[in-house]
Amino acid sequence: MPGRHFLQIPGPTNVPDRVLRAMDLPTMDHRGPKFGVLGQRVLEGMRSIFKTKGRVVIYPASGTGAWEAALVNTLSPGDRVLMFETGHFATLWKGLAERIGVVPEFIAGDWRSGADPAAIGARLAEDKAHQIKAVCVVHNETSTGATSRIDEVRKAIDEAGHPALLMVDTISSLGSIDYRHDEWGVDVTVAGSQKGLMLPPGLSFNAISEKALAASKTAKLPRSYWSWDEMQGPNDTGFFPYTPATNLLYGLAEAVDMLHEEGLDNVFKRHDRHAEATRRAVRAWGLEVLCKNPRHYSSSLTAVLVPEGQSADHFRKVTLENFDMSLGNGLSKIADKVFRIGHLGDFNDLMLMGTLSGVEMGLELSGIPYRRGGVQAALGYLSGQDQSLAEGAAD
């Protein structure tokens, strides 16, 4: 099919040309002096993206590896962890916790909002013996398009007077949605390279507080590859205890530069703007945004419910075959009920309008009942004809 493919899933995202060209450099000696300079550059660069002065660890892995690293470095067999059911990925993190030997307690959610700080705080207040050792929350649930308020979760933990560690998954929010590891008192932040950081899959990250480092000294879960201790000495001089993903690190250095050149606050505003334009299009089509709580609207993606009796997967198939555009599918509980529009990473107004045009044409061809005018509604917002805040927009 002529023209470019529109990759509009919520990750992996489009990799900008600057990052691709950086990765195209010859592979260097990962024990040589030049590599130490690169290693220190990317480690320091990632501190600025996490907004932390603490330690950051980089693994050659997907985000799942960073999930595991967060748990095995801080917990012991049989430890209890409190998790919140925001969607498919929160559920997967719970499953991983069970498999490695900790005991997750899952607060039920409806998959249409972020974590409830009040429910977390109430459960911690009941835990007088402090058996719960960690609270694990997904910042931006990629399956549903709902973002949890981590600052409010931190406040709930503090008001309960509970010493549990706070661990946060930012895999689909870091570099796209405002995030503050130190300011929000997060102990371990988990991230991956393939979304807001604008890289291919293959790198994962832990940002680590002093409290989490102290917990790692007594944690008893087995760890070797994921061990923070193994990383610490080599990382101090920019090196790694095993062969790193060298060319991905070239790309990471370039991606961090790009984020700072635009300015992180401007990056977040851009994502907010594209998300609002997308939601306006969805409403104009007469469809429903899956996330019900406007304070939890995601700026990385929008999950859209199709009408009862309609197939989201059929719509996605028609859209791909006719317009060469990939949209995210519904996962587990919401399989075939939603499609997900990714609007994160290296993305601009024209790319969004192409995406929304493809969605509107796909709705027409697939026979899903809708009203025309979604593209025009988004265009009016982006062009400044209607820049007032949408009713109930996130604060």
JOFEN-V529445 format. One record per pair of residues at least 24 apart in sequence whose ideal C-beta (glycine too) atoms are under 6 Angstrom apart, sorted by sequence separation. I is the first residue (numbers start at 0). GAP is how many residues later the second one is. D is the distance in whole Angstrom. If there is no record, write none. Layout:
I;GAP;D + I;GAP;D
//
This chain:
76;24;4 + 84;24;4 + 86;24;5 + 186;24;5 + 187;24;5 + 274;24;4 + 277;24;5 + 311;24;5 + 186;25;4 + 310;25;6 + 311;25;6 + 66;26;5 + 70;26;6 + 180;26;5 + 311;26;6 + 74;27;5 + 271;27;5 + 311;27;5 + 85;28;6 + 270;28;4 + 66;29;6 + 85;29;6 + 134;29;5 + 138;29;5 + 133;30;5 + 141;30;4 + 153;30;5 + 83;31;4 + 133;31;4 + 134;31;5 + 135;31;5 + 136;31;5 + 137;31;4 + 138;31;5 + 153;31;5 + 113;32;5 + 131;32;5 + 139;32;5 + 110;33;5 + 112;33;5 + 113;33;6 + 114;33;4 + 119;33;6 + 129;33;6 + 133;33;6 + 139;33;4 + 150;33;5 + 304;33;5 + 324;33;4 + 348;33;5 + 113;34;3 + 138;34;5 + 149;34;5 + 303;34;6 + 116;35;4 + 120;35;3 + 124;35;4 + 302;35;5 + 303;35;6 + 322;35;4 + 116;36;5 + 119;36;5 + 123;36;4 + 139;37;6 + 302;37;5 + 120;38;6 + 123;38;4 + 116;39;4 + 120;39;5 + 300;39;5 + 301;39;5 + 300;41;5 + 201;43;5 + 318;43;3 + 321;43;6 + 299;44;4 + 317;44;6 + 202;45;5 + 201;46;5 + 164;47;6 + 314;47;6 + 317;47;5 + 89;48;5 + 289;48;5 + 317;48;4 + 88;49;6 + 81;50;5 + 79;51;5 + 314;51;4 + 79;52;5 + 85;52;5 + 198;52;5 + 313;52;6 + 80;53;5 + 81;53;5 + 82;53;5 + 83;53;6 + 88;53;6 + 314;53;6 + 78;54;4 + 86;54;4 + 88;54;6 + 80;55;6 + 85;55;4 + 87;55;4 + 86;56;4 + 198;56;6 + 86;57;4 + 197;57;5 + 74;58;6 + 196;58;5 + 309;58;5 + 305;62;6 + 306;62;6 + 277;63;6 + 277;65;6 + 273;69;4 + 280;75;5 + 273;78;5 + 174;84;6 + 285;84;6 + 284;85;4 + 285;85;4 + 284;86;6 + 283;89;5 + 284;89;4 + 177;90;5 + 283;90;4 + 73;91;6 + 280;93;4 + 283;93;4 + 175;95;5 + 280;96;5 + 69;97;5 + 279;97;5 + 280;97;4 + 296;97;5 + 279;98;6 + 293;98;4 + 294;99;5 + 293;100;5 + 276;101;4 + 279;101;5 + 276;104;5 + 276;105;5 + 62;108;4 + 275;114;6 + 69;118;4 + 69;120;5 + 176;122;5 + 66;123;6 + 65;124;4 + 175;124;5 + 172;127;6 + 171;128;5 + 50;129;5 + 51;129;4 + 62;129;3 + 50;130;6 + 51;130;5 + 49;131;4 + 9;132;5 + 69;136;6 + 68;137;5 + 65;138;4 + 73;138;6 + 49;139;6 + 61;139;6 + 64;139;5 + 65;139;6 + 65;140;6 + 62;141;5 + 73;141;4 + 73;142;6 + 60;143;4 + 72;143;5 + 75;143;6 + 74;144;6 + 75;144;4 + 57;145;6 + 58;145;5 + 73;145;5 + 144;145;6 + 145;145;4 + 74;146;6 + 143;146;6 + 144;146;5 + 57;147;6 + 197;147;5 + 195;148;6 + 197;148;5 + 56;149;5 + 71;149;4 + 146;149;5 + 195;149;6 + 145;150;5 + 55;151;5 + 71;151;4 + 146;151;5 + 54;153;5 + 144;153;4 + 53;154;6 + 71;154;5 + 51;155;5 + 53;155;6 + 72;155;5 + 144;156;5 + 49;157;4 + 68;157;4 + 144;157;5 + 67;158;6 + 139;158;5 + 144;158;4 + 143;159;5 + 139;160;5 + 10;161;6 + 9;162;6 + 175;168;4 + 56;171;6 + 56;174;5 + 111;178;6 + 18;179;6 + 111;179;6 + 112;179;6 + 111;180;4 + 112;180;4 + 11;182;4 + 12;182;6 + 15;182;6 + 113;182;4 + 10;183;5 + 112;183;5 + 10;184;4 + 59;185;4 + 142;188;5 + 11;189;6 + 39;198;4 + 38;199;3 + 38;200;6 + 35;201;5 + 35;202;4 + 35;203;6 + 41;207;5 + 41;210;5 + 37;211;6 + 41;211;5 + 44;211;4 + 40;212;5 + 29;214;6 + 29;216;6 + 26;219;5 + 22;224;5 + 24;225;5 + 22;227;5 + 21;228;5 + 22;228;4 + 21;229;5 + 18;232;5 + 21;232;4 + 18;235;5 + 17;236;5 + 18;236;5 + 87;243;4 + 87;244;5 + 9;291;4 + 7;317;6 + 8;317;5 + 9;318;5 + 4;319;5 + 5;319;4 + 6;319;5 + 7;319;6 + 8;319;4 + 0;323;5 + 9;330;6 + 15;330;4 + 12;331;6 + 9;332;4 + 12;332;3 + 13;332;5 + 7;333;6 + 8;333;5 + 7;334;5 + 7;347;5
//
